[in-house]
Amino acid sequence: MATIWKTANGFIIPFSKLREMPDEKAGVVDKAQLISIRSDDGGHECTPLFSFDARQSFEMYAITQKPGFTAQGEPHPRGTMA
C-alpha cells in the first residue's frame, strides 16, 4: 500500500487513478512501420515509439547511435524527464 501511495504521489496523480483500467488496449508496434529521424551524418537516429499522449503528458523514443559517435545538443526544458 505504501509503495502504491508513493508512486501516486511521485506521478502527482490521485491514488485511485492507479486502479482505473486504461481506455485503450495495448498493441504491438511493427518497427518497419515506424519513421526514424537521422542526423545529417547518419550517426544518430531517433525513432518515436508512440506519439505524445496529452492525458498522460508522455511520449517515448528509441535513440540509436553508431559506435564512437558523439552528439552535442541543447539541454531539455526544466521539468523534462529523460
MIMIDO-727399 format. One record per residue (C-alpha): residue number from 0; residue in one letter; z, y, x. Coordinates in steps of 0.5 Angstrom, whole numbers, plus 500, padded with zeros to 3 digits. Example, Ala and Ser with C-alpha at 12.3 -4.5 7.8 and 13.67 -1.06 7.14 Angstrom:
BEGIN
+-----+-----+-----+-----+-----+
:   n : res :   z :   y :   x :
+-----+-----+-----+-----+-----+
:   0 :   a : 516 : 491 : 525 :
:   1 :   s : 514 : 498 : 527 :
+-----+-----+-----+-----+-----+
***
This chain:
BEGIN
+-----+-----+-----+-----+-----+
:   n : res :   z :   y :   x :
+-----+-----+-----+-----+-----+
:   0 :   m : 500 : 500 : 500 :
:   1 :   a : 502 : 505 : 506 :
:   2 :   t : 495 : 504 : 509 :
:   3 :   i : 491 : 505 : 503 :
:   4 :   w : 495 : 511 : 502 :
:   5 :   k : 494 : 514 : 509 :
:   6 :   t : 486 : 512 : 508 :
:   7 :   a : 486 : 516 : 502 :
:   8 :   n : 490 : 522 : 505 :
:   9 :   g : 485 : 521 : 511 :
:  10 :   f : 479 : 522 : 507 :
:  11 :   i : 482 : 527 : 502 :
:  12 :   i : 481 : 523 : 496 :
:  13 :   p : 485 : 521 : 490 :
:  14 :   f : 489 : 514 : 492 :
:  15 :   s : 486 : 512 : 485 :
:  16 :   k : 479 : 513 : 488 :
:  17 :   l : 479 : 507 : 492 :
:  18 :   r : 480 : 503 : 486 :
:  19 :   e : 474 : 505 : 483 :
:  20 :   m : 467 : 501 : 483 :
:  21 :   p : 461 : 504 : 486 :
:  22 :   d : 456 : 506 : 481 :
:  23 :   e : 450 : 503 : 485 :
:  24 :   k : 450 : 496 : 488 :
:  25 :   a : 449 : 495 : 496 :
:  26 :   g : 442 : 493 : 498 :
:  27 :   v : 438 : 491 : 504 :
:  28 :   v : 434 : 496 : 508 :
:  29 :   d : 428 : 494 : 512 :
:  30 :   k : 428 : 497 : 518 :
:  31 :   a : 420 : 497 : 518 :
:  32 :   q : 420 : 502 : 512 :
:  33 :   l : 425 : 507 : 516 :
:  34 :   i : 421 : 513 : 519 :
:  35 :   s : 424 : 515 : 526 :
:  36 :   i : 424 : 521 : 530 :
:  37 :   r : 423 : 521 : 537 :
:  38 :   s : 424 : 526 : 542 :
:  39 :   d : 418 : 529 : 546 :
:  40 :   d : 418 : 525 : 552 :
:  41 :   g : 420 : 519 : 548 :
:  42 :   g : 427 : 517 : 551 :
:  43 :   h : 431 : 519 : 545 :
:  44 :   e : 430 : 516 : 538 :
:  45 :   c : 434 : 518 : 531 :
:  46 :   t : 433 : 513 : 525 :
:  47 :   p : 436 : 515 : 519 :
:  48 :   l : 439 : 509 : 516 :
:  49 :   f : 440 : 512 : 509 :
:  50 :   s : 440 : 520 : 506 :
:  51 :   f : 445 : 524 : 505 :
:  52 :   d : 450 : 523 : 499 :
:  53 :   a : 453 : 529 : 496 :
:  54 :   r : 458 : 525 : 492 :
:  55 :   q : 461 : 522 : 499 :
:  56 :   s : 458 : 528 : 503 :
:  57 :   f : 456 : 523 : 508 :
:  58 :   e : 449 : 520 : 512 :
:  59 :   m : 448 : 515 : 517 :
:  60 :   y : 443 : 515 : 523 :
:  61 :   a : 442 : 510 : 529 :
:  62 :   i : 441 : 513 : 535 :
:  63 :   t : 437 : 509 : 541 :
:  64 :   q : 436 : 512 : 548 :
:  65 :   k : 432 : 509 : 554 :
:  66 :   p : 436 : 506 : 560 :
:  67 :   g : 437 : 512 : 564 :
:  68 :   f : 435 : 517 : 559 :
:  69 :   t : 440 : 524 : 558 :
:  70 :   a : 439 : 529 : 553 :
:  71 :   q : 442 : 536 : 552 :
:  72 :   g : 444 : 538 : 545 :
:  73 :   e : 448 : 544 : 542 :
:  74 :   p : 455 : 542 : 539 :
:  75 :   h : 456 : 539 : 532 :
:  76 :   p : 458 : 545 : 527 :
:  77 :   r : 466 : 545 : 526 :
:  78 :   g : 469 : 539 : 522 :
:  79 :   t : 463 : 535 : 523 :
:  80 :   m : 465 : 527 : 525 :
:  81 :   a : 461 : 523 : 530 :
+-----+-----+-----+-----+-----+
***
